[in-house]
Amino acid sequence: MYNSPSQILVIRPEKLGDLVVATPVFRALRNAYPSARITVLTDQIYGVILQDDPHLDEVISIDWKSRDRGKHESIGSIIAKLRPRRFDLAIVLFANWSGWNLVTAFAGIKRVVQLGGTWPALLLGHQVVRRKAYQRRLHYRDYFMETAAAAGALLHEGDHGDPKLYLDEASKAALLERYPRRPGISRVILHPFGHGTSPNYSPASYASLALRLAEELGLEVWLTGGRGDLVSWPGVSHPLIRNEWLGTLSLREMMAACTTVDAVICGSTGIIHMASALGTPCVGLFCPHPGSHPSAWGPIGSRVSSLVVPEKLCRKLNESSSLCSADNSCDLICGISLEQVISKLRELLNA
């Protein structure tokens, strides 16, 4: 039997949406170990979203996002950050990478519970929680929670495990002061630019949607994305279509922006997870392939509506289909009409 841990480390180093989906783990750990010090290790870009989480004591930031280009922080540097803190439990929510087994071992962490198996885990005696994703097809929130449960973490009775983010009121007020709302006009965010992370509407389809939202519903439509995304936006203009947030907001400011709008519409990106975890109504656009389906990757919450292209239109699932290429360049308007999106948005706004 293990003693109750006093220093707990949660490792989830990359991807905004995955970090949001992991937030119920923090609540479960705090409920199970109320006196423990709970720390999260994550990328320095994404760690800012956890700044106000009351269930955490510390966020350790590392340079990890660029690891595929060989620019990530060295393992030695990460170990040097962890070892002085003397963690007695690590929960690794990053499947099937042996590097974290070495990091935790050299950091002196005796007990490690991890999602997915690696050969160093067997050698080091680390506890493995198998996904069996192809058989069970659970949401990744559930895989994360199973890993936490193996470490003794348990949600409070009545907590359904929805991801949740926290943001101080001053940050919200500051953004509203810079971009005040127009009286009597609802505002929505369109986040059209996923940069190939998953199938989505094309910019042209988003432009058509933006025009209809502005002209037919009288909504103020705010575009969000990166600094270079405006060049990909078709030449569509309307007094209610706003691009001042394109490439100008930090991630913390993007959190605040999500709390100042009435809904967010986008594909399978970290932004939709962040918005839903802040309590903002969301309409999500998804591909039916298991690697993109909302049953595994969709935002979770009572104010979320996920629209999915019918499976019969997905070429990867049905080779005879010619309407959807089922790759990151396909336009989901082939199976999710503008009318469907507008109808779901109306439902959420009315609710």
C-alpha positions in Angstrom: 0.0 0.0 0.0 1.1 3.5 -0.8 1.0 6.3 1.7 -1.2 9.3 0.9 0.9 11.5 -1.4 1.9 15.0 -0.3 3.5 16.2 -3.5 1.6 15.3 -6.7 2.7 16.0 -10.3 0.4 15.8 -13.3 2.1 15.7 -16.7 0.1 16.8 -19.8 2.7 18.7 -21.9 0.9 19.6 -25.1 -2.3 20.4 -27.0 -4.7 23.0 -25.6 -7.8 20.9 -25.9 -6.2 17.9 -24.2 -5.1 20.1 -21.3 -8.7 21.5 -20.9 -10.1 17.9 -21.0 -7.7 17.0 -18.2 -9.0 19.6 -15.8 -11.5 17.2 -14.0 -8.4 15.2 -12.9 -7.3 18.2 -10.8 -10.6 18.3 -9.0 -10.6 14.6 -8.4 -7.1 14.8 -6.9 -8.0 17.8 -4.7 -11.1 15.9 -3.5 -9.1 12.7 -2.7 -6.0 14.4 -1.3 -7.1 17.8 0.1 -3.8 18.6 1.9 -1.5 17.6 -1.0 0.4 20.1 -3.1 -0.8 19.5 -6.7 1.4 20.7 -9.6 0.9 20.5 -13.4 3.7 20.3 -15.9 2.7 21.6 -19.3 3.8 23.8 -22.2 4.5 27.4 -21.4 2.1 28.6 -24.1 -0.9 26.6 -22.7 -0.1 26.8 -18.9 -1.6 30.3 -18.6 -5.1 28.8 -18.9 -4.6 27.1 -15.5 -3.5 30.3 -13.7 -6.7 30.7 -11.7 -7.6 27.0 -11.1 -8.3 26.8 -7.4 -7.5 23.1 -7.3 -3.8 23.6 -8.3 -0.9 24.9 -6.3 1.6 25.4 -9.1 2.0 25.2 -12.9 5.5 24.3 -14.1 6.0 25.6 -17.6 8.3 24.0 -20.2 9.1 24.7 -23.8 7.5 21.7 -25.4 5.1 22.8 -28.2 7.9 22.9 -30.8 9.2 19.4 -30.0 8.4 18.0 -33.5 10.9 20.5 -34.9 13.6 19.6 -32.4 13.2 22.7 -30.4 11.7 21.3 -27.2 13.3 21.8 -23.7 15.9 19.2 -22.9 15.0 16.2 -20.6 17.9 17.3 -18.4 16.3 20.7 -17.9 12.9 19.3 -17.1 14.5 16.9 -14.5 16.3 19.8 -13.0 12.9 21.6 -12.5 11.3 18.6 -10.9 13.9 17.0 -8.7 14.1 19.7 -6.0 10.3 19.5 -5.5 10.5 15.9 -4.3 7.2 14.6 -5.8 6.0 11.3 -4.4 3.3 10.7 -7.1 3.3 11.5 -10.8 0.3 11.0 -13.1 1.3 11.0 -16.8 -1.5 11.9 -19.1 0.6 11.5 -22.2 0.2 8.1 -23.8 3.0 5.8 -25.0 6.1 8.0 -24.8 8.9 6.5 -22.8 10.7 9.8 -22.2 8.4 10.6 -19.3 9.3 7.3 -17.6 12.9 8.4 -17.7 12.1 12.0 -16.5 10.1 10.8 -13.5 12.7 8.2 -12.6 15.6 10.6 -12.7 13.5 13.2 -10.8 13.3 10.7 -8.0 9.5 10.1 -8.2 8.8 6.7 -6.7 5.2 6.2 -7.8 4.1 6.8 -11.4 0.7 6.1 -12.9 0.6 6.6 -16.6 -1.8 6.4 -19.5 -0.6 3.9 -22.1 2.2 1.4 -21.8 5.9 1.7 -22.6 8.8 -0.7 -22.1 10.6 1.5 -19.5 7.4 1.5 -17.5 7.7 -2.3 -17.1 11.4 -2.0 -16.2 10.8 0.8 -13.7 7.6 -0.7 -12.1 5.4 2.2 -13.2 1.7 1.5 -13.2 0.1 1.5 -16.6 -3.6 2.2 -17.5 -4.4 0.8 -20.9 -6.6 2.7 -23.3 -7.7 -0.1 -25.6 -9.0 2.8 -27.7 -10.0 0.7 -30.7 -12.2 -1.5 -28.6 -13.7 0.9 -26.1 -13.7 4.2 -28.0 -14.1 6.4 -24.9 -13.7 10.1 -24.7 -10.2 11.1 -23.8 -11.6 12.7 -20.6 -12.6 9.2 -19.5 -9.1 7.8 -20.2 -7.6 10.6 -18.2 -10.0 10.0 -15.3 -9.3 6.3 -15.3 -5.6 7.1 -14.9 -6.4 9.4 -12.1 -8.6 6.8 -10.4 -5.8 4.3 -10.5 -3.9 6.8 -8.4 -6.8 7.1 -5.9 -8.4 10.2 -7.3 -12.1 10.5 -7.0 -14.5 13.3 -8.0 -16.8 14.8 -5.4 -20.3 13.4 -5.3 -22.4 15.3 -7.8 -19.5 16.3 -9.9 -20.1 14.9 -13.4 -16.6 15.5 -14.6 -17.1 18.2 -17.1 -13.9 20.1 -18.0 -13.8 23.5 -16.3 -11.6 26.6 -16.6 -11.5 29.6 -14.3 -10.8 33.2 -15.2 -10.6 36.2 -12.9 -13.2 39.0 -13.3 -10.5 41.6 -13.9 -9.4 39.9 -17.1 -13.0 39.8 -18.4 -13.6 43.4 -17.5 -10.4 44.5 -19.2 -11.4 42.9 -22.5 -14.9 44.3 -22.3 -13.5 47.8 -21.7 -11.4 47.5 -24.8 -14.2 46.0 -26.9 -17.6 47.0 -25.3 -20.7 45.2 -26.4 -23.3 47.0 -28.5 -26.6 47.2 -26.6 -29.2 44.7 -27.8 -26.8 42.9 -30.2 -25.6 39.4 -29.5 -22.1 38.5 -30.5 -20.5 35.2 -31.5 -17.0 34.0 -32.2 -16.1 32.2 -35.5 -12.7 30.4 -35.3 -12.3 29.3 -38.9 -8.5 28.6 -38.9 -7.6 25.1 -37.6 -4.4 24.9 -39.6 -5.0 21.3 -40.5 -5.4 19.9 -37.0 -8.7 18.3 -38.1 -11.3 18.5 -40.9 -13.3 21.7 -40.8 -15.3 24.2 -42.8 -13.2 25.9 -45.4 -12.6 29.7 -45.0 -15.1 30.2 -47.9 -17.8 28.3 -46.0 -17.1 30.2 -42.8 -17.4 33.4 -44.8 -20.8 32.4 -46.1 -21.8 31.5 -42.5 -20.6 34.8 -41.2 -22.6 36.8 -43.7 -25.8 34.9 -42.9 -25.3 35.3 -39.1 -24.8 39.0 -39.6 -27.5 39.6 -42.2 -30.2 37.2 -41.1 -29.7 37.1 -37.4 -28.2 40.5 -36.8 -25.3 39.0 -34.8 -22.0 40.6 -34.3 -19.5 38.1 -35.7 -15.9 38.2 -34.3 -13.2 36.3 -36.1 -10.4 34.8 -34.1 -7.2 33.1 -35.2 -3.5 33.8 -35.7 -1.6 36.8 -37.0 -1.4 35.5 -40.6 -4.9 34.2 -40.9 -6.5 37.3 -42.3 -4.9 36.7 -45.7 -6.8 33.4 -45.9 -10.1 35.1 -45.2 -12.2 35.7 -48.4 -13.0 39.3 -49.4 -16.3 39.3 -47.4 -17.2 42.4 -45.4 -20.1 43.6 -43.3 -20.4 46.1 -40.5 -21.2 43.3 -38.1 -18.2 41.1 -39.1 -15.2 42.1 -37.0 -11.6 41.0 -37.4 -10.0 43.1 -34.6 -9.3 39.9 -32.6 -7.5 38.1 -35.4 -3.9 37.7 -34.3 -4.1 40.3 -31.5 -5.3 38.3 -28.5 -3.1 36.4 -26.1 -4.4 33.1 -24.9 -5.6 34.6 -21.6 -7.3 37.4 -23.6 -8.9 34.7 -25.8 -10.3 33.1 -22.6 -11.8 36.5 -21.7 -13.1 36.9 -25.2 -14.9 33.6 -24.9 -16.7 34.8 -21.8 -17.9 38.0 -23.4 -19.7 36.4 -26.3 -23.0 34.5 -26.5 -21.6 31.5 -28.5 -18.6 30.1 -30.2 -18.6 28.2 -33.6 -15.6 26.3 -34.8 -14.2 22.9 -35.7 -12.3 20.5 -33.5 -9.8 22.8 -32.0 -8.6 23.7 -28.5 -10.6 26.9 -28.7 -14.0 25.0 -28.6 -12.8 23.0 -25.6 -11.7 26.2 -23.8 -14.9 28.0 -24.6 -17.2 25.2 -23.4 -15.1 24.8 -20.2 -15.7 28.5 -19.5 -19.4 27.9 -19.8 -19.9 29.5 -23.2 -22.4 27.8 -25.6 -20.6 26.1 -28.5 -21.5 24.7 -31.9 -18.8 22.3 -33.1 -18.2 20.9 -36.6 -16.8 17.4 -36.8 -15.7 14.6 -39.1 -17.2 11.2 -38.5 -13.9 9.3 -38.6 -12.9 7.9 -35.2 -9.8 10.0 -35.2 -11.9 13.1 -35.3 -15.3 12.1 -33.9 -16.7 14.1 -31.0 -17.3 11.0 -29.0 -13.6 10.9 -28.5 -12.5 14.5 -29.0 -15.6 16.7 -28.7 -16.2 19.4 -26.1 -18.1 18.3 -23.0 -20.8 20.2 -21.4 -24.6 20.9 -21.2 -24.3 24.0 -23.5 -22.5 22.2 -26.4 -23.9 21.0 -29.7 -21.6 18.9 -31.9 -22.6 18.5 -35.6 -21.1 15.5 -37.4 -20.9 14.8 -41.2 -22.9 11.6 -41.9 -20.6 8.6 -42.1 -21.9 7.7 -45.6 -20.2 10.9 -46.9 -16.8 10.2 -45.5 -14.5 8.7 -48.1 -12.2 7.2 -45.5 -15.1 5.3 -44.1 -16.7 4.6 -47.4 -14.3 4.4 -50.4 -17.1 4.9 -52.9 -18.0 8.4 -51.5 -16.9 11.3 -53.6 -18.1 14.2 -51.4 -15.6 14.2 -48.6 -11.9 13.6 -48.8 -11.7 12.8 -45.1 -8.3 14.6 -44.8 -7.5 17.9 -43.3 -8.3 19.8 -46.4 -11.9 18.6 -46.8 -14.8 21.1 -46.4 -17.3 19.8 -43.8 -20.1 21.8 -45.5 -20.4 18.6 -47.7 -22.4 17.1 -44.7 -23.1 20.0 -42.3 -25.2 22.7 -43.9 -25.2 26.3 -43.0 -28.9 25.8 -42.1 -27.9 23.1 -39.5 -25.4 25.4 -37.9 -27.8 28.3 -37.7 -30.5 26.2 -36.3 -28.3 24.8 -33.6 -27.1 28.3 -32.8 -30.6 29.6 -32.5 -31.4 26.7 -30.0 -28.4 27.6 -27.9 -29.1 31.3 -27.9 -32.7 30.8 -27.0 -31.9 28.4 -24.2 
